[in-house]
C-alpha cells in the first residue's frame, strides 16, 4: 500500500505527501487538470486515442485517505460532523491538510 505502513496497532501515514513524493504527484495532478480543462472546453474531446481499453468494466469505490471531524466554516456544508474529499497533503506539525477540494486546519491537532 503506497503511502501507508502497517503496524500491529493499525495503519499510519509515512509522510505528509501520503507516500507519493511531490515531484511525482504534482505533475500527475497537473496532467489531470489539463485533461479535465480540455474536456470541459466548448467542443472538448471526451477521450483520447491512446486510452487503455478496459473490458468487463464496473463502477466501484475504494478507500482513500481523508479526514473526519467537526467542520466549522465549510463553504457548502453546515457546521457539524463531516468527511473530507481525498487527502493529498498532511502536515501534522503545521496542523494543516490539503484535500482535492480545499485546505483544512486542525488547530487542536489530530486525535490519531
C-alpha positions as CSV (number, residue, x, y, z in Angstrom):
1,X,0.0,0.0,0.0
2,X,1.9,3.1,-1.2
3,X,1.9,5.8,1.4
4,X,0.9,3.6,4.4
5,X,2.7,1.1,6.6
6,X,1.0,-1.5,8.7
7,X,1.7,-1.7,12.4
8,X,0.3,-4.0,15.0
9,X,-1.8,-1.1,16.2
10,X,-3.2,-0.3,12.8
11,X,-2.1,1.8,9.8
12,X,-0.3,5.1,9.8
13,X,0.8,7.6,7.1
14,X,4.5,7.6,6.5
15,X,4.9,11.2,5.3
16,X,3.0,14.4,4.7
17,X,2.7,13.6,0.9
18,X,1.0,10.3,1.8
19,X,3.7,8.1,0.2
20,X,3.9,9.8,-3.2
21,X,6.7,12.4,-3.3
22,X,5.8,15.9,-4.6
23,X,7.9,15.5,-7.7
24,X,5.7,12.7,-8.8
25,X,2.2,13.7,-7.6
26,X,2.3,17.4,-8.7
27,X,2.9,16.6,-12.5
28,X,0.2,13.9,-12.3
29,X,-2.3,16.4,-10.8
30,X,-1.4,19.0,-13.4
31,X,-2.0,16.5,-16.2
32,X,-5.4,15.6,-14.7
33,X,-6.3,19.3,-14.5
34,X,-5.2,19.8,-18.2
35,X,-7.3,16.8,-19.3
36,X,-10.3,18.0,-17.5
37,X,-10.0,21.5,-18.8
38,X,-9.8,20.1,-22.4
39,X,-13.0,18.0,-21.8
40,X,-14.8,21.0,-20.3
41,X,-13.9,23.4,-23.1
42,X,-16.6,24.0,-25.8
43,X,-16.3,21.2,-28.3
44,X,-13.9,19.4,-25.9
45,X,-12.8,15.9,-26.7
46,X,-14.3,13.3,-24.4
47,X,-11.4,10.8,-24.8
48,X,-8.1,10.1,-26.4
49,X,-6.9,7.7,-29.0
50,X,-4.2,6.1,-26.7
51,X,-6.6,5.4,-23.8
52,X,-6.3,2.0,-22.1
53,X,-9.1,-0.4,-23.1
54,X,-10.9,-1.9,-20.1
55,X,-13.3,-4.8,-20.5
56,X,-16.0,-6.2,-18.2
57,X,-15.9,-2.8,-16.5
58,X,-18.0,-1.8,-13.5
59,X,-18.1,1.3,-11.4
60,X,-17.0,0.8,-7.8
61,X,-15.3,2.7,-5.0
62,X,-12.2,2.3,-2.9
63,X,-10.8,3.7,0.3
64,X,-8.7,6.8,0.1
65,X,-7.1,8.9,2.9
66,X,-9.5,11.6,4.2
67,X,-10.3,13.4,7.4
68,X,-13.4,13.0,9.6
69,X,-14.4,15.6,12.2
70,X,-16.5,18.5,13.3
71,X,-16.5,21.0,10.4
72,X,-16.6,24.8,11.1
73,X,-16.8,27.3,8.3
74,X,-17.0,25.0,5.3
75,X,-18.4,26.9,2.4
76,X,-21.0,24.3,1.3
77,X,-21.5,22.1,4.4
78,X,-23.2,23.3,7.6
79,X,-21.1,23.2,10.7
80,X,-21.1,19.7,12.3
81,X,-19.8,16.3,11.6
82,X,-18.4,15.7,8.1
83,X,-15.9,13.9,6.0
84,X,-13.4,15.5,3.5
85,X,-12.6,14.6,0.0
86,X,-9.4,12.7,-0.8
87,X,-6.5,13.9,1.2
88,X,-3.3,14.8,-0.8
89,X,-1.2,16.5,1.8
90,X,-1.0,16.3,5.6
91,X,1.4,18.3,7.8
92,X,0.9,17.4,11.5
93,X,3.5,19.9,12.7
94,X,1.8,22.9,10.9
95,X,-1.6,21.3,11.6
96,X,-2.9,21.7,8.1
97,X,-4.1,19.3,5.4
98,X,-5.0,19.8,1.7
99,X,-7.7,17.7,0.1
100,X,-8.7,17.6,-3.5
101,X,-11.2,20.5,-2.7
102,X,-9.6,22.8,-0.2
103,X,-7.3,23.3,2.8
104,X,-8.2,22.3,6.3
105,X,-6.7,23.4,9.6
106,X,-6.9,21.2,12.8
107,X,-5.9,23.7,15.5
108,X,-6.4,21.1,18.3
109,X,-4.2,18.5,16.4
110,X,-5.2,15.1,15.2
111,X,-6.8,12.6,17.5
112,X,-4.9,9.7,16.0
